[in-house]
Amino acid sequence: MHSPKDVHGLQGAGSVHHVAFSTDTDETQLIIQHQLAEAGYHVTPVQDRNYFNSIYFREPGGILFEVATNPPGFAVDEPVSELGTALKLPPQYESRRAKIEAELPEIIVK
């Protein structure tokens, strides 16, 4: 049950940022976006995330939900056989590559 006067949780270590759902097409995503808006949710415009498109909305308790398309997928900028072997960044973040890489922890796979 939603209680508008209750204190909402705060995001921090150990919390979940958002819950994501997927849909197979841009058209289906637009239908969902329309249905959410008709139901009274504030839903974002479609966001191009390079590997998929996303819309976002919050439920009355403040939890953030994402509906993302499956296409175009993670193989848009590298072969499937090389996925995960190098840090790939969307074009809008390439100018910050050195800073991003400097803050990433080293991952050793055994």
N, CA, C and O of each residue as an XYZ file, in Angstrom:
440
protein
N       0.843     -1.170      0.000
C       0.000      0.000      0.000
C       0.891      1.237      0.000
O       1.893      1.292      0.713
N       0.517      2.222     -0.802
C       1.278      3.457     -0.911
C       0.823      4.447      0.158
O      -0.368      4.731      0.293
N       1.780      4.962      0.906
C       1.502      5.968      1.939
C       2.308      7.211      1.612
O       3.486      7.280      1.963
N       1.703      8.208      0.942
C       2.442      9.385      0.467
C       3.211     10.135      1.545
O       4.206     10.793      1.239
N       2.778     10.054      2.796
C       3.442     10.810      3.858
C       4.613     10.048      4.468
O       5.366     10.610      5.263
N       4.778      8.783      4.108
C       5.898      8.002      4.630
C       7.210      8.502      4.043
O       7.239      9.053      2.943
N       8.286      8.308      4.779
C       9.612      8.668      4.310
C      10.047      7.660      3.251
O       9.894      6.453      3.438
N      10.581      8.152      2.152
C      11.087      7.277      1.094
C      12.502      6.833      1.425
O      13.234      7.553      2.104
N      12.891      5.672      0.958
C      14.251      5.196      1.129
C      15.220      6.051      0.344
O      14.834      6.719     -0.615
N      16.457      6.031      0.742
C      17.498      6.775      0.052
C      18.430      5.801     -0.653
O      18.710      4.715     -0.145
N      18.903      6.197     -1.820
C      19.836      5.352     -2.547
C      21.207      5.431     -1.890
O      21.656      6.502     -1.483
N      21.856      4.294     -1.794
C      23.185      4.237     -1.218
C      23.746      2.845     -1.391
O      23.159      2.020     -2.091
N      24.864      2.576     -0.768
C      25.501      1.272     -0.869
C      24.516      0.187     -0.454
O      23.882      0.277      0.597
N      24.397     -0.821     -1.277
C      23.520     -1.945     -0.985
C      22.101     -1.773     -1.464
O      21.282     -2.676     -1.290
N      21.781     -0.632     -2.065
C      20.423     -0.424     -2.563
C      20.373     -0.664     -4.070
O      21.404     -0.718     -4.740
N      19.180     -0.804     -4.577
C      18.965     -1.017     -6.004
C      18.655      0.321     -6.649
O      17.788      1.050     -6.166
N      19.348      0.659     -7.735
C      19.093      1.929     -8.418
C      17.776      1.892     -9.183
O      16.965      2.811     -9.070
N      17.557      0.826     -9.965
C      16.311      0.714    -10.711
C      16.055     -0.728    -11.109
O      16.937     -1.583    -11.030
N      14.828     -0.974    -11.537
C      14.424     -2.284    -12.029
C      14.169     -2.117    -13.517
O      13.451     -1.207    -13.930
N      14.760     -3.002    -14.329
C      14.628     -2.874    -15.786
C      13.840     -4.032    -16.371
O      13.982     -5.184    -15.963
N      13.016     -3.688    -17.329
C      12.277     -4.661    -18.125
C      12.705     -4.471    -19.572
O      13.169     -3.395    -19.951
N      12.551     -5.512    -20.378
C      12.905     -5.371    -21.792
C      11.675     -5.567    -22.664
O      10.694     -6.199    -22.271
N      11.763     -5.007    -23.851
C      10.734     -5.187    -24.869
C      11.442     -5.375    -26.197
O      12.538     -4.855    -26.403
N      10.812     -6.122    -27.103
C      11.489     -6.521    -28.340
C      11.556     -5.458    -29.429
O      12.392     -5.558    -30.327
N      10.699     -4.443    -29.374
C      10.699     -3.455    -30.461
C      10.494     -2.041    -29.930
O       9.994     -1.841    -28.823
N      10.889     -1.074    -30.739
C      10.632      0.331    -30.422
C       9.129      0.591    -30.385
O       8.647      1.362    -29.555
N       8.397     -0.049    -31.277
C       6.947      0.142    -31.342
C       6.265     -0.315    -30.056
O       5.394      0.379    -29.532
N       6.659     -1.473    -29.551
C       6.091     -1.969    -28.298
C       6.429     -1.028    -27.149
O       5.596     -0.784    -26.277
N       7.638     -0.505    -27.148
C       8.034      0.430    -26.101
C       7.147      1.675    -26.128
O       6.738      2.167    -25.076
N       6.852      2.182    -27.317
C       5.990      3.359    -27.427
C       4.576      3.075    -26.936
O       3.940      3.943    -26.339
N       4.087      1.875    -27.181
C       2.763      1.484    -26.664
C       2.780      1.492    -25.136
O       1.863      2.009    -24.498
N       3.832      0.914    -24.559
C       3.963      0.886    -23.090
C       4.066      2.309    -22.546
O       3.440      2.636    -21.538
N       4.849      3.150    -23.208
C       5.002      4.543    -22.791
C       3.634      5.236    -22.775
O       3.300      5.933    -21.817
N       2.858      5.046    -23.820
C       1.532      5.645    -23.919
C       0.617      5.120    -22.804
O      -0.089      5.896    -22.160
N       0.633      3.816    -22.583
C      -0.208      3.227    -21.542
C       0.158      3.752    -20.158
O      -0.723      4.010    -19.338
N       1.451      3.909    -19.898
C       1.888      4.453    -18.611
C       1.410      5.891    -18.429
O       0.921      6.261    -17.362
N       1.556      6.694    -19.475
C       1.104      8.089    -19.412
C      -0.408      8.156    -19.199
O      -0.890      8.966    -18.408
N      -1.149      7.310    -19.900
C      -2.609      7.269    -19.748
C      -3.010      6.861    -18.328
O      -4.053      7.286    -17.832
N      -2.190      6.046    -17.680
C      -2.465      5.598    -16.313
C      -2.030      6.635    -15.271
O      -2.208      6.420    -14.072
N      -1.461      7.754    -15.724
C      -1.094      8.831    -14.813
C       0.356      8.859    -14.367
O       0.725      9.670    -13.517
N       1.184      7.986    -14.926
C       2.605      7.990    -14.573
C       3.340      9.053    -15.380
O       3.025      9.293    -16.545
N       4.313      9.679    -14.751
C       5.206     10.587    -15.485
C       6.275      9.702    -16.112
O       7.140      9.170    -15.417
N       6.208      9.553    -17.403
C       7.153      8.687    -18.110
C       8.026      9.549    -19.008
O       7.540     10.483    -19.647
N       9.311      9.235    -19.055
C      10.262     10.050    -19.817
C      10.080      9.851    -21.316
O       9.473      8.872    -21.751
N      10.608     10.781    -22.100
C      10.735     10.526    -23.532
C      11.712      9.367    -23.739
O      12.436      8.993    -22.817
N      11.732      8.810    -24.923
C      12.663      7.724    -25.244
C      14.091      8.268    -25.171
O      14.398      9.311    -25.748
N      14.954      7.552    -24.456
C      16.367      7.909    -24.301
C      17.217      6.945    -25.123
O      17.137      5.731    -24.931
N      18.024      7.469    -26.029
C      18.922      6.637    -26.839
C      20.139      6.294    -25.995
O      20.921      7.180    -25.650
N      20.308      5.029    -25.661
C      21.427      4.578    -24.838
C      22.484      3.842    -25.659
O      23.276      3.070    -25.117
N      22.490      4.085    -26.957
C      23.453      3.508    -27.899
C      23.216      2.020    -28.122
O      23.127      1.596    -29.274
N      23.114      1.231    -27.103
C      22.918     -0.213    -27.228
C      21.445     -0.602    -27.151
O      21.074     -1.715    -27.526
N      20.615      0.305    -26.671
C      19.169      0.094    -26.546
C      18.527      1.459    -26.303
O      19.220      2.436    -26.020
N      17.213      1.518    -26.413
C      16.453      2.725    -26.099
C      15.690      2.470    -24.810
O      15.222      1.358    -24.569
N      15.564      3.500    -23.983
C      14.928      3.337    -22.678
C      13.899      4.412    -22.407
O      14.013      5.544    -22.877
N      12.887      4.032    -21.633
C      11.971      4.980    -21.008
C      11.994      4.678    -19.512
O      12.271      3.550    -19.103
N      11.703      5.688    -18.705
C      11.765      5.537    -17.257
C      10.508      6.120    -16.609
O       9.920      7.076    -17.117
N      10.111      5.537    -15.495
C       9.021      6.079    -14.695
C       9.207      5.601    -13.259
O       9.893      4.611    -13.005
N       8.595      6.307    -12.339
C       8.633      5.914    -10.928
C       7.242      5.484    -10.483
O       6.235      6.086    -10.855
N       7.213      4.437     -9.683
C       5.945      4.028     -9.097
C       5.691      4.920     -7.892
O       6.608      5.614     -7.452
N       4.471      4.927     -7.335
C       4.148      5.873     -6.256
C       5.094      5.835     -5.058
O       5.251      6.851     -4.381
N       5.725      4.706     -4.778
C       6.667      4.624     -3.666
C       8.045      5.155     -4.000
O       8.915      5.202     -3.130
N       8.262      5.560     -5.257
C       9.524      6.169     -5.658
C      10.500      5.248     -6.364
O      11.577      5.689     -6.764
N      10.148      3.962     -6.529
C      11.065      3.034     -7.203
C      11.118      3.368     -8.688
O      10.080      3.547     -9.325
N      12.323      3.452     -9.239
C      12.532      3.781    -10.644
C      12.473      2.513    -11.487
O      13.152      1.529    -11.195
N      11.657      2.548    -12.529
C      11.552      1.439    -13.477
C      12.017      1.900    -14.838
O      11.815      3.054    -15.217
N      12.643      0.991    -15.577
C      13.106      1.237    -16.939
C      12.470      0.194    -17.844
O      12.354     -0.974    -17.473
N      12.062      0.618    -19.027
C      11.636     -0.311    -20.074
C      12.585     -0.070    -21.238
O      12.551      0.988    -21.866
N      13.433     -1.056    -21.525
C      14.476     -0.926    -22.544
C      14.203     -1.872    -23.711
O      13.671     -2.967    -23.532
N      14.576     -1.429    -24.897
C      14.443     -2.293    -26.070
C      15.599     -3.277    -26.122
O      16.692     -2.977    -25.642
N      15.369     -4.442    -26.698
C      16.458     -5.402    -26.912
C      17.381     -4.934    -28.035
O      18.600     -4.974    -27.864
N      16.848     -4.492    -29.177
C      17.741     -3.992    -30.216
C      18.154     -2.550    -29.932
O      17.416     -1.847    -29.242
N      19.284     -2.080    -30.423
C      20.108     -2.794    -31.383
C      21.026     -3.843    -30.762
O      21.515     -4.714    -31.480
N      21.276     -3.791    -29.460
C      22.097     -4.811    -28.810
C      23.535     -4.374    -28.607
O      23.962     -3.326    -29.092
N      24.264     -5.191    -27.887
C      25.635     -4.834    -27.498
C      26.674     -5.122    -28.575
O      27.844     -4.782    -28.402
N      26.278     -5.736    -29.671
C      27.232     -6.039    -30.742
C      27.254     -4.940    -31.803
O      27.695     -5.189    -32.925
N      26.794     -3.743    -31.481
C      26.795     -2.659    -32.467
C      28.187     -2.088    -32.708
O      28.435     -1.494    -33.758
N      29.098     -2.257    -31.753
C      30.422     -1.659    -31.912
C      31.571     -2.651    -31.737
O      32.731     -2.249    -31.652
N      31.255     -3.933    -31.685
C      32.294     -4.960    -31.628
C      31.657     -6.315    -31.927
O      30.462     -6.503    -31.702
N      32.449     -7.257    -32.432
C      31.916     -8.594    -32.702
C      31.499     -9.295    -31.410
O      32.078     -9.054    -30.351
N      30.515    -10.144    -31.503
C      30.038    -10.898    -30.337
C      31.182    -11.658    -29.681
O      31.234    -11.763    -28.456
N      32.097    -12.189    -30.485
C      33.212    -12.972    -29.934
C      34.157    -12.133    -29.064
O      34.935    -12.690    -28.290
N      34.097    -10.808    -29.181
C      34.970     -9.925    -28.403
C      34.239     -9.183    -27.292
O      34.849     -8.373    -26.593
N      32.946     -9.441    -27.113
C      32.196     -8.744    -26.075
C      32.857     -8.946    -24.709
O      33.192    -10.068    -24.328
N      33.034     -7.858    -23.991
C      33.590     -7.924    -22.645
C      35.101     -7.909    -22.563
O      35.654     -7.973    -21.466
N      35.785     -7.825    -23.694
C      37.246     -7.840    -23.650
C      37.856     -6.441    -23.606
O      39.051     -6.298    -23.347
N      37.052     -5.412    -23.854
C      37.544     -4.033    -23.826
C      36.420     -3.125    -23.336
O      35.240     -3.439    -23.494
N      36.793     -2.015    -22.751
C      35.803     -1.049    -22.298
C      35.258     -0.302    -23.503
O      36.000      0.388    -24.202
N      33.976     -0.441    -23.742
C      33.298      0.283    -24.818
C      32.463      1.380    -24.190
O      31.736      1.144    -23.226
N      32.569      2.568    -24.735
C      31.807      3.700    -24.238
C      30.973      4.298    -25.365
O      31.428      4.344    -26.508
N      29.771      4.753    -25.064
C      28.999      5.483    -26.066
C      29.754      6.751    -26.453
O      30.530      7.274    -25.653
N      29.540      7.245    -27.656
C      30.291      8.418    -28.138
C      30.288      9.609    -27.182
O      31.294     10.311    -27.077
N      29.187      9.846    -26.492
C      29.113     11.022    -25.618
C      30.028     10.924    -24.397
O      30.229     11.921    -23.704
N      30.588      9.740    -24.119
C      31.484      9.568    -22.973
C      32.948      9.378    -23.367
O      33.810      9.307    -22.491
N      33.243      9.294    -24.642
C      34.631      9.069    -25.080
C      35.575     10.157    -24.604
O      36.733      9.874    -24.296
N      35.111     11.382    -24.537
C      35.994     12.472    -24.090
C      36.382     12.318    -22.618
O      37.333     12.951    -22.160
N      35.652     11.483    -21.875
C      35.933     11.259    -20.450
C      36.557      9.891    -20.190
O      36.621      9.448    -19.043
N      37.018      9.220    -21.247
C      37.556      7.863    -21.142
C      38.660      7.754    -20.088
O      38.600      6.863    -19.241
N      39.650      8.620    -20.116
C      40.790      8.517    -19.185
C      40.309      8.594    -17.735
O      40.771      7.826    -16.891
N      39.396      9.503    -17.442
C      38.880      9.646    -16.077
C      38.072      8.410    -15.674
O      38.211      7.918    -14.554
N      37.243      7.917    -16.567
C      36.427      6.728    -16.281
C      37.329      5.521    -16.031
O      37.140      4.792    -15.057
N      38.310      5.311    -16.914
C      39.214      4.166    -16.757
C      40.016      4.249    -15.462
O      40.280      3.228    -14.827
N      40.404      5.464    -15.069
C      41.202      5.637    -13.848
C      40.402      5.269    -12.592
O      40.986      4.897    -11.574
N      39.099      5.369    -12.659
C      38.266      5.099    -11.485
C      37.753      3.664    -11.425
O      37.155      3.271    -10.424
N      37.970      2.884    -12.461
C      37.494      1.503    -12.475
C      38.437      0.598    -11.685
O      39.656      0.719    -11.800
N      37.881     -0.301    -10.888
C      38.749     -1.249    -10.178
C      39.280     -2.295    -11.165
O      38.639     -2.601    -12.171
N      40.440     -2.826    -10.861
C      41.004     -3.895    -11.685
C      40.202     -5.177    -11.447
O      39.905     -5.533    -10.306
N      39.864     -5.850    -12.520
C      39.131     -7.118    -12.423
C      40.043     -8.204    -12.958
O      40.519     -8.132    -14.091
N      40.283     -9.216    -12.128
C      41.129    -10.338    -12.532
C      40.239    -11.577    -12.661
O      39.573    -11.979    -11.707
N      40.240    -12.173    -13.854
C      39.444    -13.365    -14.108
C      40.379    -14.569    -14.068
O      41.385    -14.609    -14.775
N      40.040    -15.544    -13.237
C      40.893    -16.725    -13.120
C      40.231    -17.910    -13.776
O      40.793    -19.005    -13.784
